[in-house]
Amino acid sequence: MDLYFLSLTFSDLEWERLVELANVKQVVNILRVCLKDLNHVLQLEIPSSVRRTLDKRSADEGEESSRYLYQRYSKAHDLVNRWLEIPTTKTKLAYLWRWIFPPKSYMNASFKSKHGLLQHMERILKGIRKYF
């Protein structure tokens, strides 16, 4: 949405600057997909020169940013990867404890049931649907 609102005021020079910045930061593919989505969903008018330049650069360069556009793994796999990124055992255990027993304020705000056991059951079912 930030890109949408900013682009409404872009001049031709600012569009060119955006493309050059995307090229320097190696996110041409991400910008191209975002602009296509904005055009499709919000009918954002993107200059044809910008579209052509992005298409050409994304095809020409083997940019790393493409891998962030597609999720190749399941949510469960992502959860395991996140766990492995936590640096120390103590931090992992603290994360696990907080994940198993979240604060009561979070539980009351997030789940309709008032009883703690029912809140945890709702939470587990929601987690199963999310990760599997």
C-alpha positions as CSV (number, residue, x, y, z in Angstrom):
1,M,0.0,0.0,0.0
2,D,2.9,2.3,0.7
3,L,4.2,1.8,-2.8
4,Y,0.7,2.4,-4.2
5,F,0.2,5.8,-2.4
6,L,3.8,6.9,-3.2
7,S,3.5,6.0,-6.9
8,L,0.3,8.1,-7.3
9,T,2.6,11.2,-7.1
10,F,5.6,9.9,-9.0
11,S,6.9,11.8,-12.0
12,D,8.7,10.1,-14.8
13,L,12.0,10.8,-13.2
14,E,10.9,9.3,-9.9
15,W,9.7,6.1,-11.7
16,E,13.1,5.8,-13.3
17,R,14.8,6.3,-9.9
18,L,12.6,3.6,-8.3
19,V,13.7,1.1,-11.0
20,E,17.4,2.1,-10.6
21,L,17.1,1.7,-6.8
22,A,15.5,-1.7,-7.2
23,N,18.3,-2.7,-9.5
24,V,21.0,-1.5,-7.1
25,K,19.3,-3.3,-4.2
26,Q,18.7,-6.4,-6.2
27,V,15.0,-6.5,-5.8
28,V,13.8,-6.0,-9.4
29,N,11.8,-9.2,-9.4
30,I,10.0,-8.2,-6.2
31,L,9.2,-4.7,-7.5
32,R,7.9,-6.1,-10.8
33,V,5.6,-8.6,-9.1
34,C,4.4,-5.9,-6.6
35,L,3.6,-3.5,-9.4
36,K,1.8,-6.1,-11.4
37,D,-0.3,-6.9,-8.3
38,L,-1.1,-3.2,-7.7
39,N,-2.1,-2.9,-11.3
40,H,-4.3,-5.9,-11.2
41,V,-6.0,-5.2,-7.8
42,L,-6.0,-1.4,-7.6
43,Q,-5.7,-0.5,-11.3
44,L,-2.5,1.4,-10.7
45,E,-1.3,3.0,-13.9
46,I,2.4,2.0,-14.4
47,P,4.3,3.6,-17.2
48,S,4.9,1.2,-20.0
49,S,8.6,2.1,-20.0
50,V,8.9,1.0,-16.4
51,R,7.1,-2.3,-17.1
52,R,9.4,-3.0,-20.1
53,T,12.5,-2.1,-18.1
54,L,11.5,-4.3,-15.1
55,D,10.6,-7.2,-17.4
56,K,13.9,-6.9,-19.3
57,R,16.0,-6.6,-16.1
58,S,14.3,-9.5,-14.3
59,A,14.8,-11.7,-17.4
60,D,18.4,-10.6,-17.9
61,E,19.7,-10.9,-14.4
62,G,19.7,-14.0,-12.2
63,E,18.6,-12.1,-9.2
64,E,18.3,-13.7,-5.8
65,S,15.1,-11.8,-4.9
66,S,13.0,-14.3,-6.9
67,R,13.3,-16.9,-4.2
68,Y,11.4,-14.6,-1.7
69,L,8.4,-14.5,-4.0
70,Y,7.5,-18.1,-3.7
71,Q,7.1,-20.2,-0.6
72,R,8.6,-23.6,-1.4
73,Y,8.0,-25.2,2.0
74,S,5.1,-25.8,4.3
75,K,4.3,-23.6,7.3
76,A,5.6,-26.4,9.6
77,H,8.9,-26.4,7.7
78,D,9.2,-22.6,8.2
79,L,8.4,-23.0,11.9
80,V,11.3,-25.5,12.3
81,N,13.6,-23.2,10.4
82,R,12.7,-20.4,12.7
83,W,13.4,-22.6,15.7
84,L,16.8,-23.5,14.3
85,E,17.7,-19.8,13.9
86,I,17.3,-19.1,17.6
87,P,20.9,-18.8,18.9
88,T,21.0,-20.3,22.4
89,T,19.3,-23.2,24.2
90,K,18.0,-20.9,26.9
91,T,16.4,-18.6,24.4
92,K,14.9,-21.6,22.6
93,L,13.4,-22.9,25.8
94,A,12.0,-19.4,26.7
95,Y,10.5,-19.2,23.2
96,L,9.0,-22.7,23.6
97,W,7.6,-21.9,27.0
98,R,6.0,-18.6,25.8
99,W,4.6,-20.4,22.7
100,I,3.0,-23.2,24.8
101,F,1.8,-20.9,27.6
102,P,1.2,-17.4,26.1
103,P,0.2,-14.5,28.4
104,K,-3.4,-14.5,29.6
105,S,-4.0,-11.0,28.0
106,Y,-3.1,-12.5,24.6
107,M,-5.4,-15.5,25.1
108,N,-8.3,-13.3,26.2
109,A,-7.9,-10.9,23.3
110,S,-7.4,-13.6,20.7
111,F,-10.0,-16.3,21.5
112,K,-13.7,-16.1,22.1
113,S,-13.9,-18.7,24.8
114,K,-13.6,-17.4,28.4
115,H,-12.4,-20.7,29.9
116,G,-8.6,-21.2,29.7
117,L,-8.8,-24.8,28.6
118,L,-11.2,-24.0,25.8
119,Q,-8.9,-21.1,24.7
120,H,-6.0,-23.4,24.4
121,M,-8.1,-25.9,22.4
122,E,-9.1,-23.1,20.0
123,R,-5.5,-22.0,19.8
124,I,-4.3,-25.6,19.0
125,L,-7.0,-26.0,16.3
126,K,-6.1,-22.6,14.8
127,G,-2.4,-23.6,14.8
128,I,-3.1,-26.9,13.1
129,R,-5.1,-25.2,10.3
130,K,-2.3,-22.6,9.9
131,Y,0.7,-24.9,9.8
132,F,-0.8,-27.9,8.0
